[in-house]
């Protein structure tokens, strides 16, 4: 029994470390990630649950020239992020409210503070946001899509799939950054990747090795205590 409990504790520690060390990295090294590793990550992630095993995910893995073409298509579109049309789905509410407004502001102030960007330095904020579209210099950029004929349940399934990718990447010493910022630029991305009209661009994701020398990677978000969001029903 003691040996079994020790093994369980070790296994739990490994899984917990992969989950808790996951964060949105916003500066990557140029070191390439080989296709075998990417395939292994995606194969493991595909064990995510989905209603009646529909597996609603579709992934476009890009590197090098193709990834650069996505970057160029977006940055040369002349469409600023704040003017981009979220015409496929809405990620955020039209009006933020508490406690979500405070959490959102803390996240923004924390990131820009780590970068030394003041609250009125709009141009620097925009430049930092535009780094989304170079996948924060990661060697691998993934674009995720879902069939528009599916319903909300499949989007819930999709979230579990995305989390699996990020945790599996951590297990291999890699980092990620999930990026909803790509979604409103589906018109620019579609022709590059030949994405059919029936697929909605859900998000992008950067994958690679963290650049630990960059200040933005020193930023850590916090989490609300369980007492704020957990109810043990009796």
MDAnalysis code that builds the backbone (N, CA, C; Angstrom):
import MDAnalysis as mda
import numpy as np

u = mda.Universe.empty(702, n_residues=234, atom_resindex=np.repeat(np.arange(234), 3), trajectory=True)
u.add_TopologyAttr("name", ["N", "CA", "C"] * 234)
u.add_TopologyAttr("resid", np.arange(1, 235))
u.add_TopologyAttr("resname", ["UNK", "UNK", "UNK", "UNK", "UNK", "UNK", "UNK", "UNK", "UNK", "UNK", "UNK", "UNK", "UNK", "UNK", "UNK", "UNK", "UNK", "UNK", "UNK", "UNK", "UNK", "UNK", "UNK", "UNK", "UNK", "UNK", "UNK", "UNK", "UNK", "UNK", "UNK", "UNK", "UNK", "UNK", "UNK", "UNK", "UNK", "UNK", "UNK", "UNK", "UNK", "UNK", "UNK", "UNK", "UNK", "UNK", "UNK", "UNK", "UNK", "UNK", "UNK", "UNK", "UNK", "UNK", "UNK", "UNK", "UNK", "UNK", "UNK", "UNK", "UNK", "UNK", "UNK", "UNK", "UNK", "UNK", "UNK", "UNK", "UNK", "UNK", "UNK", "UNK", "UNK", "UNK", "UNK", "UNK", "UNK", "UNK", "UNK", "UNK", "UNK", "UNK", "UNK", "UNK", "UNK", "UNK", "UNK", "UNK", "UNK", "UNK", "UNK", "UNK", "UNK", "UNK", "UNK", "UNK", "UNK", "UNK", "UNK", "UNK", "UNK", "UNK", "UNK", "UNK", "UNK", "UNK", "UNK", "UNK", "UNK", "UNK", "UNK", "UNK", "UNK", "UNK", "UNK", "UNK", "UNK", "UNK", "UNK", "UNK", "UNK", "UNK", "UNK", "UNK", "UNK", "UNK", "UNK", "UNK", "UNK", "UNK", "UNK", "UNK", "UNK", "UNK", "UNK", "UNK", "UNK", "UNK", "UNK", "UNK", "UNK", "UNK", "UNK", "UNK", "UNK", "UNK", "UNK", "UNK", "UNK", "UNK", "UNK", "UNK", "UNK", "UNK", "UNK", "UNK", "UNK", "UNK", "UNK", "UNK", "UNK", "UNK", "UNK", "UNK", "UNK", "UNK", "UNK", "UNK", "UNK", "UNK", "UNK", "UNK", "UNK", "UNK", "UNK", "UNK", "UNK", "UNK", "UNK", "UNK", "UNK", "UNK", "UNK", "UNK", "UNK", "UNK", "UNK", "UNK", "UNK", "UNK", "UNK", "UNK", "UNK", "UNK", "UNK", "UNK", "UNK", "UNK", "UNK", "UNK", "UNK", "UNK", "UNK", "UNK", "UNK", "UNK", "UNK", "UNK", "UNK", "UNK", "UNK", "UNK", "UNK", "UNK", "UNK", "UNK", "UNK", "UNK", "UNK", "UNK", "UNK", "UNK", "UNK", "UNK", "UNK", "UNK", "UNK", "UNK", "UNK", "UNK", "UNK", "UNK", "UNK", "UNK"])
u.atoms.positions = np.array([
    [0.824, -1.209, 0.000],
    [0.000, 0.000, 0.000],
    [0.864, 1.268, 0.000],
    [1.924, 1.250, 0.838],
    [2.807, 2.412, 0.902],
    [3.479, 2.656, -0.439],
    [3.912, 1.586, -1.093],
    [4.561, 1.719, -2.403],
    [3.587, 2.276, -3.433],
    [2.352, 1.815, -3.375],
    [1.337, 2.298, -4.311],
    [1.042, 3.771, -4.079],
    [0.934, 4.166, -2.807],
    [0.676, 5.571, -2.495],
    [1.833, 6.468, -2.930],
    [3.054, 5.972, -2.803],
    [4.227, 6.733, -3.236],
    [4.206, 6.933, -4.740],
    [3.861, 5.876, -5.474],
    [3.798, 5.980, -6.935],
    [2.716, 6.964, -7.356],
    [1.555, 6.898, -6.695],
    [0.459, 7.822, -7.009],
    [0.884, 9.262, -6.750],
    [1.571, 9.483, -5.629],
    [2.021, 10.839, -5.298],
    [3.009, 11.355, -6.333],
    [3.912, 10.493, -6.805],
    [4.884, 10.900, -7.823],
    [4.193, 11.212, -9.146],
    [3.233, 10.362, -9.514],
    [2.495, 10.594, -10.762],
    [1.711, 11.898, -10.686],
    [1.084, 12.134, -9.538],
    [0.308, 13.363, -9.361],
    [1.204, 14.588, -9.456],
    [2.400, 14.498, -8.876],
    [3.333, 15.626, -8.906],
    [3.753, 15.954, -10.335],
    [3.967, 14.931, -11.152],
    [4.363, 15.149, -12.543],
    [3.242, 15.834, -13.316],
    [2.031, 15.320, -13.143],
    [0.886, 15.916, -13.847],
    [0.639, 17.344, -13.355],
    [0.670, 17.523, -12.044],
    [0.442, 18.857, -11.479],
    [1.473, 19.863, -11.966],
    [2.728, 19.436, -12.076],
    [3.782, 20.333, -12.548],
    [3.539, 20.744, -13.993],
    [3.107, 19.815, -14.816],
    [2.826, 20.138, -16.219],
    [1.695, 21.152, -16.325],
    [0.696, 21.004, -15.460],
    [-0.449, 21.921, -15.497],
    [-0.078, 23.288, -14.927],
    [0.544, 23.297, -13.747],
    [0.810, 24.573, -13.080],
    [1.945, 25.361, -13.725],
    [2.823, 24.691, -14.458],
    [3.907, 25.407, -15.133],
    [3.482, 25.928, -16.497],
    [2.289, 25.539, -16.935],
    [1.769, 26.062, -18.202],
    [1.397, 27.527, -18.035],
    [1.815, 28.348, -18.955],
    [1.443, 29.760, -18.970],
    [1.607, 30.276, -20.384],
    [1.083, 31.443, -20.623],
    [1.174, 32.034, -21.952],
    [2.530, 32.708, -22.109],
    [3.402, 32.069, -22.849],
    [4.739, 32.610, -23.112],
    [4.660, 33.534, -24.327],
    [5.252, 34.705, -24.207],
    [5.125, 35.711, -25.270],
    [6.459, 36.102, -25.885],
    [7.444, 35.244, -25.742],
    [8.735, 35.429, -26.425],
    [9.398, 34.054, -26.493],
    [9.740, 33.652, -27.716],
    [10.293, 32.320, -27.937],
    [11.670, 32.393, -28.580],
    [12.439, 31.341, -28.365],
    [13.713, 31.176, -29.055],
    [13.466, 30.646, -30.466],
    [14.409, 30.839, -31.383],
    [14.215, 30.351, -32.745],
    [14.416, 28.843, -32.897],
    [14.845, 28.155, -31.842],
    [15.122, 26.722, -31.918],
    [13.908, 25.967, -32.452],
    [14.113, 25.185, -33.480],
    [13.018, 24.499, -34.140],
    [12.501, 23.333, -33.301],
    [11.223, 23.031, -33.461],
    [10.595, 21.853, -32.872],
    [10.332, 20.881, -34.012],
    [10.838, 19.658, -33.886],
    [10.732, 18.712, -34.998],
    [9.307, 18.182, -35.143],
    [8.998, 17.738, -36.349],
    [7.650, 17.265, -36.649],
    [7.258, 16.068, -35.793],
    [8.206, 15.217, -35.468],
    [7.894, 14.046, -34.649],
    [7.359, 14.458, -33.286],
    [7.968, 15.486, -32.698],
    [7.503, 15.979, -31.403],
    [6.117, 16.593, -31.521],
    [5.897, 17.374, -32.570],
    [4.581, 17.991, -32.775],
    [3.511, 16.922, -32.945],
    [3.825, 15.900, -33.736],
    [2.872, 14.800, -33.937],
    [2.567, 14.085, -32.624],
    [3.584, 13.881, -31.797],
    [3.380, 13.212, -30.518],
    [2.475, 14.037, -29.612],
    [2.703, 15.339, -29.574],
    [1.877, 16.230, -28.753],
    [0.423, 16.189, -29.209],
    [0.210, 16.300, -30.501],
    [-1.154, 16.319, -31.025],
    [-1.841, 14.970, -30.857],
    [-1.091, 13.889, -30.991],
    [-1.680, 12.552, -30.816],
    [-2.149, 12.347, -29.387],
    [-1.329, 12.787, -28.421],
    [-1.722, 12.695, -27.015],
    [-2.927, 13.597, -26.749],
    [-2.878, 14.820, -27.263],
    [-3.962, 15.784, -27.030],
    [-5.297, 15.287, -27.570],
    [-5.258, 14.504, -28.633],
    [-6.479, 14.004, -29.261],
    [-7.209, 12.977, -28.403],
    [-6.609, 12.598, -27.259],
    [-7.321, 11.750, -26.300],
    [-8.307, 12.563, -25.475],
    [-8.430, 13.857, -25.746],
    [-9.411, 14.688, -25.057],
    [-10.809, 14.120, -25.281],
    [-11.678, 14.254, -24.284],
    [-13.045, 13.760, -24.464],
    [-13.835, 14.652, -25.408],
    [-14.760, 14.068, -26.114],
    [-15.687, 14.841, -26.949],
    [-17.002, 14.084, -27.023],
    [-18.097, 14.817, -27.067],
    [-19.420, 14.213, -27.081],
    [-19.572, 13.202, -28.203],
    [-19.951, 11.991, -27.850],
    [-20.087, 10.864, -28.783],
    [-18.838, 10.680, -29.645],
    [-17.686, 11.077, -29.088],
    [-16.380, 10.915, -29.750],
    [-16.328, 11.563, -31.127],
    [-16.940, 12.748, -31.264],
    [-16.949, 13.425, -32.569],
    [-15.604, 14.027, -32.938],
    [-14.772, 14.336, -31.915],
    [-13.438, 14.879, -32.171],
    [-13.510, 16.074, -33.145],
    [-14.045, 17.200, -32.688],
    [-14.353, 18.310, -33.595],
    [-13.170, 19.166, -34.022],
    [-11.979, 18.824, -33.593],
    [-10.826, 19.674, -33.866],
    [-10.214, 19.435, -35.236],
    [-9.670, 20.514, -35.787],
    [-8.852, 20.444, -37.001],
    [-7.704, 21.428, -36.808],
    [-6.488, 20.992, -37.135],
    [-5.292, 21.778, -36.829],
    [-4.459, 21.985, -38.086],
    [-4.023, 23.214, -38.292],
    [-3.096, 23.555, -39.377],
    [-1.772, 23.952, -38.726],
    [-0.758, 23.143, -38.925],
    [0.562, 23.387, -38.337],
    [1.415, 24.140, -39.356],
    [1.969, 25.268, -38.958],
    [2.753, 26.074, -39.892],
    [4.138, 26.360, -39.333],
    [5.068, 26.462, -40.242],
    [6.447, 26.841, -39.932],
    [6.968, 27.689, -41.089],
    [8.121, 28.301, -40.872],
    [8.867, 28.940, -41.953],
    [8.053, 29.844, -42.851],
    [8.105, 29.573, -44.151],
    [7.505, 30.454, -45.155],
    [5.996, 30.557, -45.003],
    [5.332, 29.447, -44.749],
    [3.871, 29.479, -44.624],
    [3.463, 30.303, -43.408],
    [4.150, 30.106, -42.312],
    [3.863, 30.901, -41.110],
    [4.084, 32.385, -41.385],
    [5.129, 32.702, -42.116],
    [5.410, 34.092, -42.455],
    [4.327, 34.676, -43.347],
    [3.766, 33.874, -44.219],
    [2.688, 34.353, -45.099],
    [1.450, 34.720, -44.292],
    [1.173, 33.976, -43.221],
    [0.057, 34.335, -42.343],
    [0.350, 35.674, -41.674],
    [1.548, 35.817, -41.153],
    [1.964, 37.072, -40.532],
    [1.799, 38.238, -41.483],
    [2.326, 38.088, -42.694],
    [2.264, 39.171, -43.677],
    [0.827, 39.504, -44.060],
    [0.002, 38.483, -44.226],
    [-1.389, 38.713, -44.635],
    [-2.135, 39.531, -43.594],
    [-1.867, 39.284, -42.330],
    [-2.558, 40.011, -41.266],
    [-1.987, 41.412, -41.087],
    [-0.667, 41.500, -40.958],
    [-0.054, 42.799, -40.678],
    [-0.142, 43.754, -41.863],
    [-0.269, 43.222, -43.068],
    [-0.408, 44.074, -44.250],
    [-1.864, 44.336, -44.625],
    [-2.790, 43.838, -43.819],
    [-4.211, 44.009, -44.135],
    [-4.694, 45.428, -43.866],
    [-3.961, 46.159, -43.025],
    [-4.389, 47.506, -42.655],
    [-5.504, 47.518, -41.628],
    [-5.856, 46.353, -41.094],
    [-6.942, 46.259, -40.109],
    [-6.346, 46.177, -38.709],
    [-6.498, 47.232, -37.939],
    [-5.997, 47.239, -36.579],
    [-6.817, 46.274, -35.731],
    [-6.195, 45.727, -34.714],
    [-6.861, 44.747, -33.859],
    [-8.143, 45.302, -33.254],
    [-8.106, 46.574, -32.847],
    [-9.288, 47.153, -32.212],
    [-10.428, 47.391, -33.198],
    [-10.112, 47.326, -34.503],
    [-11.127, 47.499, -35.548],
    [-11.495, 46.183, -36.219],
    [-10.831, 45.117, -35.841],
    [-11.099, 43.815, -36.455],
    [-12.518, 43.361, -36.126],
    [-13.152, 42.740, -37.094],
    [-14.550, 42.342, -36.971],
    [-14.649, 40.890, -36.508],
    [-15.170, 40.709, -35.297],
    [-15.381, 39.354, -34.780],
    [-16.704, 38.830, -35.340],
    [-16.708, 38.534, -36.612],
    [-17.951, 38.175, -37.287],
    [-18.259, 36.680, -37.264],
    [-17.322, 35.851, -36.806],
    [-17.569, 34.414, -36.753],
    [-18.052, 33.980, -35.363],
    [-17.452, 34.509, -34.334],
    [-17.922, 34.259, -32.976],
    [-17.399, 35.365, -32.084],
    [-18.043, 35.544, -30.947],
    [-17.645, 36.571, -29.990],
    [-16.883, 35.910, -28.856],
    [-15.652, 36.354, -28.630],
    [-14.863, 35.784, -27.538],
    [-15.191, 36.475, -26.219],
    [-15.299, 37.797, -26.251],
    [-15.535, 38.569, -25.032],
    [-16.929, 39.180, -25.054],
    [-17.471, 39.530, -23.874],
    [-18.765, 40.222, -23.836],
    [-18.623, 41.643, -24.374],
    [-19.722, 42.198, -24.836],
    [-19.688, 43.579, -25.330],
    [-19.350, 44.549, -24.211],
    [-19.766, 44.242, -22.996],
    [-19.505, 45.091, -21.846],
    [-18.960, 44.224, -20.718],
    [-17.755, 44.535, -20.240],
    [-17.177, 43.760, -19.142],
    [-17.810, 44.172, -17.812],
    [-17.880, 43.235, -16.889],
    [-18.463, 43.467, -15.575],
    [-17.650, 42.679, -14.558],
    [-17.901, 42.974, -13.286],
    [-17.127, 42.345, -12.213],
    [-17.564, 40.902, -11.955],
    [-16.634, 40.036, -11.559],
    [-15.229, 40.324, -11.237],
    [-14.300, 40.290, -12.445],
    [-14.875, 40.082, -13.636],
    [-14.068, 39.832, -14.824],
    [-13.343, 41.083, -15.305],
    [-13.944, 42.251, -15.109],
    [-13.300, 43.490, -15.513],
    [-12.006, 43.706, -14.730],
    [-12.055, 43.513, -13.427],
    [-10.862, 43.705, -12.590],
    [-9.768, 42.711, -12.963],
    [-10.138, 41.471, -13.182],
    [-9.152, 40.446, -13.546],
    [-8.505, 40.784, -14.890],
    [-9.318, 41.234, -15.832],
    [-8.802, 41.577, -17.161],
    [-7.822, 42.738, -17.073],
    [-8.193, 43.760, -16.308],
    [-7.317, 44.923, -16.165],
    [-6.004, 44.553, -15.482],
    [-6.086, 43.722, -14.457],
    [-4.872, 43.300, -13.756],
    [-3.939, 42.557, -14.699],
    [-4.509, 41.754, -15.577],
    [-3.695, 41.025, -16.542],
    [-2.983, 41.977, -17.494],
    [-3.725, 42.939, -18.039],
    [-3.130, 43.896, -18.962],
    [-2.081, 44.769, -18.307],
    [-2.405, 45.313, -17.123],
    [-1.454, 46.168, -16.425],
    [-0.200, 45.394, -16.045],
    [-0.374, 44.133, -15.658],
    [0.777, 43.319, -15.264],
    [1.709, 43.042, -16.419],
    [1.140, 42.675, -17.574],
    [1.961, 42.390, -18.747],
    [2.676, 43.642, -19.229],
    [1.931, 44.733, -19.405],
    [2.554, 45.951, -19.909],
    [3.538, 46.527, -18.898],
    [3.260, 46.327, -17.617],
    [4.190, 46.771, -16.601],
    [5.511, 46.033, -16.687],
    [5.440, 44.720, -16.941],
    [6.664, 43.930, -17.083],
    [7.497, 44.407, -18.262],
    [6.821, 44.935, -19.277],
    [7.487, 45.431, -20.477],
    [7.870, 46.901, -20.375],
    [7.494, 47.550, -19.277],
    [7.783, 48.967, -19.117],
    [6.936, 49.852, -20.000],
    [5.743, 49.386, -20.347],
    [4.830, 50.152, -21.195],
    [3.827, 50.876, -20.306],
    [3.793, 52.200, -20.411],
    [2.872, 52.997, -19.612],
    [1.448, 52.909, -20.112],
    [0.507, 53.319, -19.261],
    [-0.916, 53.181, -19.591],
    [-1.358, 54.065, -20.747],
    [-0.600, 55.092, -21.053],
    [-0.971, 55.984, -22.152],
    [-0.132, 55.755, -23.407],
    [0.747, 54.757, -23.379],
    [1.619, 54.487, -24.526],
    [0.914, 53.545, -25.500],
    [-0.061, 54.101, -26.189],
    [-0.928, 53.298, -27.061],
    [-0.142, 52.634, -28.181],
    [0.784, 53.343, -28.780],
    [1.547, 52.765, -29.890],
    [2.365, 51.557, -29.450],
    [2.938, 51.644, -28.267],
    [3.719, 50.506, -27.759],
    [2.796, 49.337, -27.403],
    [1.621, 49.637, -26.908],
    [0.650, 48.578, -26.634],
    [0.250, 47.874, -27.925],
    [0.005, 48.649, -28.961],
    [-0.368, 48.061, -30.245],
    [0.758, 47.206, -30.812],
    [1.973, 47.691, -30.683],
    [3.123, 46.936, -31.185],
    [3.251, 45.605, -30.457],
    [3.009, 45.626, -29.142],
    [3.075, 44.378, -28.384],
    [1.956, 43.433, -28.818],
    [0.757, 43.969, -29.011],
    [-0.350, 43.120, -29.459],
    [-0.055, 42.516, -30.829],
    [0.571, 43.284, -31.704],
    [0.896, 42.784, -33.041],
    [1.877, 41.619, -33.010],
    [2.582, 41.468, -31.897],
    [3.489, 40.328, -31.791],
    [2.733, 38.993, -31.774],
    [1.436, 39.068, -31.487],
    [0.609, 37.872, -31.659],
    [0.779, 37.296, -33.057],
    [0.844, 38.188, -34.032],
    [0.760, 37.753, -35.422],
    [2.091, 37.280, -35.995],
    [3.142, 37.361, -35.209],
    [4.392, 36.669, -35.540],
    [4.552, 35.465, -34.606],
    [3.440, 35.085, -33.965],
    [3.434, 33.971, -33.011],
    [4.518, 34.158, -31.945],
    [4.748, 35.423, -31.592],
    [5.754, 35.758, -30.578],
    [7.116, 35.131, -30.914],
    [7.389, 35.051, -32.196],
    [8.658, 34.526, -32.724],
    [8.839, 33.027, -32.485],
    [7.784, 32.329, -32.144],
    [7.882, 30.872, -31.996],
    [8.132, 30.233, -33.363],
    [8.856, 29.130, -33.411],
    [9.119, 28.468, -34.685],
    [7.911, 27.745, -35.254],
    [6.924, 27.464, -34.402],
    [5.723, 26.752, -34.835],
    [4.492, 27.580, -34.499],
    [3.643, 27.767, -35.496],
    [2.372, 28.436, -35.279],
    [1.248, 27.529, -35.739],
    [0.285, 27.300, -34.874],
    [-0.846, 26.443, -35.225],
    [-2.128, 27.263, -35.312],
    [-2.951, 26.920, -36.276],
    [-4.263, 27.530, -36.438],
    [-5.303, 26.428, -36.257],
    [-6.301, 26.697, -35.414],
    [-7.313, 25.701, -35.081],
    [-8.665, 26.114, -35.654],
    [-9.370, 25.153, -36.217],
    [-10.684, 25.440, -36.783],
    [-11.700, 24.404, -36.310],
    [-12.980, 24.769, -36.434],
    [-14.074, 23.870, -36.096],
    [-15.168, 24.040, -37.138],
    [-15.852, 22.974, -37.449],
    [-16.943, 23.020, -38.421],
    [-18.069, 23.888, -37.873],
    [-18.491, 24.874, -38.637],
    [-19.491, 25.833, -38.166],
    [-20.854, 25.187, -37.956],
    [-21.058, 23.988, -38.483],
    [-22.344, 23.319, -38.308],
    [-22.474, 22.653, -36.940],
    [-21.368, 22.554, -36.216],
    [-21.405, 21.971, -34.882],
    [-21.921, 22.994, -33.868],
    [-22.224, 22.513, -32.675],
    [-22.845, 23.393, -31.674],
    [-21.914, 23.646, -30.495],
    [-22.429, 24.321, -29.473],
    [-21.599, 24.787, -28.357],
    [-20.881, 23.652, -27.640],
    [-21.517, 22.484, -27.588],
    [-20.874, 21.361, -26.921],
    [-19.532, 21.012, -27.524],
    [-19.429, 21.110, -28.840],
    [-18.165, 20.807, -29.516],
    [-17.098, 21.853, -29.190],
    [-17.519, 23.085, -28.917],
    [-16.559, 24.114, -28.522],
    [-16.030, 23.829, -27.112],
    [-16.883, 23.284, -26.247],
    [-16.410, 22.866, -24.924],
    [-15.374, 21.761, -25.082],
    [-15.677, 20.786, -25.938],
    [-14.727, 19.706, -26.221],
    [-13.409, 20.272, -26.747],
    [-13.505, 21.285, -27.585],
    [-12.323, 21.895, -28.198],
    [-11.403, 22.491, -27.135],
    [-12.004, 23.097, -26.115],
    [-11.194, 23.679, -25.055],
    [-10.360, 22.629, -24.337],
    [-10.941, 21.461, -24.133],
    [-10.189, 20.391, -23.469],
    [-9.050, 19.896, -24.356],
    [-9.285, 19.860, -25.662],
    [-8.248, 19.473, -26.616],
    [-7.089, 20.466, -26.587],
    [-7.405, 21.754, -26.593],
    [-6.371, 22.782, -26.559],
    [-5.548, 22.700, -25.276],
    [-6.223, 22.503, -24.156],
    [-5.507, 22.366, -22.886],
    [-4.585, 21.149, -22.935],
    [-5.036, 20.056, -23.509],
    [-4.185, 18.872, -23.628],
    [-2.910, 19.173, -24.409],
    [-3.031, 19.956, -25.464],
    [-1.849, 20.321, -26.249],
    [-0.847, 21.064, -25.375],
    [-1.344, 22.025, -24.623],
    [-0.457, 22.857, -23.809],
    [0.208, 22.060, -22.692],
    [-0.534, 21.140, -22.089],
    [0.040, 20.319, -21.021],
    [1.033, 19.311, -21.602],
    [0.681, 18.703, -22.742],
    [1.602, 17.754, -23.382],
    [2.887, 18.448, -23.812],
    [2.779, 19.694, -24.240],
    [3.971, 20.463, -24.607],
    [4.869, 20.683, -23.391],
    [4.263, 20.991, -22.245],
    [5.048, 21.191, -21.035],
    [5.782, 19.915, -20.639],
    [5.126, 18.772, -20.830],
    [5.758, 17.508, -20.509],
    [6.999, 17.240, -21.329],
    [7.145, 17.980, -22.436],
    [8.312, 17.840, -23.320],
    [9.235, 19.045, -23.233],
    [9.060, 19.852, -22.202],
    [9.928, 20.995, -21.979],
    [9.651, 22.182, -22.882],
    [8.490, 22.188, -23.536],
    [8.122, 23.263, -24.452],
    [7.076, 24.166, -23.814],
    [6.885, 25.326, -24.417],
    [5.871, 26.266, -23.961],
    [4.958, 26.644, -25.117],
    [3.835, 27.250, -24.758],
    [2.829, 27.636, -25.743],
    [2.242, 28.996, -25.387],
    [1.472, 29.537, -26.332],
    [0.621, 30.690, -26.053],
    [-0.629, 30.541, -26.905],
    [-1.785, 30.262, -26.288],
    [-3.033, 30.220, -27.061],
    [-3.432, 31.634, -27.435],
    [-3.903, 31.823, -28.682],
    [-4.089, 33.179, -29.199],
    [-5.426, 33.328, -29.932],
    [-6.406, 33.871, -29.221],
    [-7.686, 34.167, -29.855],
    [-7.553, 35.295, -30.867],
    [-6.465, 36.052, -30.784],
    [-6.273, 37.228, -31.641],
    [-6.358, 36.908, -33.128],
    [-6.128, 35.652, -33.501],
    [-6.167, 35.292, -34.920],
    [-7.591, 35.174, -35.463],
    [-8.562, 34.912, -34.594],
    [-9.917, 34.597, -35.048],
    [-10.543, 35.650, -35.971],
    [-10.470, 36.953, -35.649],
    [-11.118, 37.922, -36.534],
    [-10.380, 38.149, -37.854],
    [-9.230, 37.529, -38.021],
    [-8.474, 37.652, -39.275],
    [-8.614, 36.407, -40.140],
    [-9.728, 35.710, -39.998],
    [-9.921, 34.484, -40.766],
    [-9.917, 34.737, -42.272],
    [-10.361, 35.913, -42.699],
    [-10.372, 36.210, -44.140],
    [-8.955, 36.320, -44.699],
    [-8.017, 36.738, -43.880],
    [-6.625, 36.815, -44.307],
    [-5.944, 35.445, -44.224],
    [-6.354, 34.637, -43.247],
    [-5.714, 33.337, -43.036],
    [-6.221, 32.278, -44.005],
    [-7.508, 32.314, -44.330],
    [-8.117, 31.259, -45.152],
    [-7.364, 30.964, -46.447],
    [-7.072, 31.972, -47.266],
    [-6.404, 31.662, -48.538],
    [-5.000, 31.119, -48.374],
    [-4.323, 31.474, -47.302],
    [-2.968, 30.971, -47.077],
    [-2.992, 29.473, -46.797],
    [-3.967, 29.036, -45.997],
    [-4.024, 27.638, -45.574],
    [-5.096, 26.835, -46.300],
    [-5.795, 27.495, -47.234],
    [-6.887, 26.830, -47.965],
    [-7.935, 26.260, -47.003],
    [-8.333, 27.064, -46.052],
    [-9.337, 26.651, -45.076],
    [-10.719, 26.751, -45.712],
    [-11.477, 25.668, -45.715],
    [-12.815, 25.693, -46.318],
    [-13.746, 26.660, -45.603],
    [-14.760, 27.140, -46.308],
    [-15.697, 28.098, -45.728],
    [-16.482, 27.523, -44.561],
    [-16.673, 26.198, -44.529],
    [-17.464, 25.625, -43.443],
    [-16.700, 25.541, -42.128],
    [-15.416, 25.932, -42.130],
    [-14.627, 25.895, -40.907],
    [-14.457, 27.304, -40.326],
    [-14.695, 27.426, -39.028],
    [-14.477, 28.673, -38.307],
    [-13.084, 28.639, -37.690],
    [-12.337, 29.727, -37.848],
    [-11.043, 29.831, -37.173],
    [-11.301, 30.099, -35.699],
    [-10.907, 29.151, -34.850],
    [-11.137, 29.254, -33.413],
    [-10.056, 30.114, -32.751],
    [-8.800, 29.813, -33.041],
    [-7.687, 30.535, -32.434],
    [-6.387, 30.078, -33.074],
    [-5.300, 30.691, -32.661],
    [-3.973, 30.227, -33.030],
    [-3.247, 29.781, -31.779],
    [-2.047, 29.240, -31.963],
    [-1.223, 28.883, -30.811],
    [0.245, 28.856, -31.217],
    [1.062, 29.542, -30.432],
    [2.510, 29.505, -30.615],
    [3.071, 28.328, -29.832],
    [4.085, 27.679, -30.397],
    [4.710, 26.523, -29.755],
    [6.214, 26.588, -29.946],
    [6.958, 26.444, -28.868],
    [8.408, 26.450, -28.986],
    [9.089, 26.473, -27.633],
    [10.340, 26.924, -27.630],
    [11.135, 27.026, -26.408],
    [11.094, 28.458, -25.890],
    [10.835, 28.624, -24.613],
    [10.753, 29.949, -24.000],
    [12.086, 30.677, -24.072],
    [12.007, 31.975, -24.387],
    [13.170, 32.851, -24.284],
    [13.151, 33.469, -22.891],
    [13.955, 32.923, -22.002],
    [13.924, 33.343, -20.606],
    [14.567, 34.702, -20.379],
    [15.188, 35.259, -21.397],
    [15.831, 36.561, -21.240],
    [14.852, 37.719, -21.402],
    [13.632, 37.447, -21.867],
    [12.678, 38.504, -22.165],
    [11.810, 38.840, -20.952],
    [11.626, 40.125, -20.682],
    [10.886, 40.531, -19.476],
    [9.434, 40.093, -19.475],
    [8.795, 40.001, -20.646],
    [7.393, 39.610, -20.679],
    [7.167, 38.204, -20.141],
    [8.224, 37.385, -20.203],
    [8.096, 36.025, -19.684],
    [8.304, 35.930, -18.183],
    [8.596, 37.065, -17.559],
    [8.689, 37.107, -16.103],
    [7.314, 37.332, -15.471],
    [6.374, 37.768, -16.287],
    [5.037, 38.079, -15.774],
    [4.283, 36.796, -15.435],
    [3.637, 36.777, -14.273],
    [2.830, 35.650, -13.839],
    [1.438, 36.131, -13.437],
    [0.439, 35.473, -13.956],
    [-0.927, 35.783, -13.526],
    [-1.234, 35.044, -12.229],
    [-2.207, 35.574, -11.490],
    [-2.625, 34.877, -10.279],
    [-3.957, 34.170, -10.535],
    [-4.457, 33.484, -9.543],
    [-5.739, 32.801, -9.629],
    [-6.547, 33.112, -8.377],
    [-7.831, 33.295, -8.568],
    [-8.715, 33.570, -7.432],
    [-8.738, 32.369, -6.497],
    [-8.819, 32.600, -5.187],
    [-8.886, 31.487, -4.232],
    [-10.170, 30.687, -4.417],
    [-10.096, 29.417, -4.076],
    [-11.245, 28.528, -4.244],
    [-12.509, 29.073, -3.589],
    [-12.345, 29.751, -2.461],
    [-13.506, 30.246, -1.721],
    [-14.363, 31.199, -2.549],
    [-13.766, 31.810, -3.572],
    [-14.513, 32.768, -4.403],
    [-15.361, 32.089, -5.463],
    [-15.044, 30.842, -5.808],
    [-15.752, 30.246, -6.939],
    [-16.159, 28.793, -6.768],
    [-15.929, 28.233, -5.596],
    [-16.310, 26.842, -5.348],
    [-17.385, 26.782, -4.275],
    [-18.417, 25.990, -4.527],
    [-19.452, 25.710, -3.536],
    [-19.522, 24.211, -3.307],
    [-19.285, 23.801, -2.083],
    [-19.464, 22.403, -1.714],
    [-20.900, 22.227, -1.249],
    [-21.738, 21.730, -2.145],
    [-23.173, 21.618, -1.847],
    [-23.411, 20.556, -0.778],
    [-24.294, 20.899, 0.156],
    [-24.633, 19.966, 1.253],
    [-26.133, 19.798, 1.358],
])
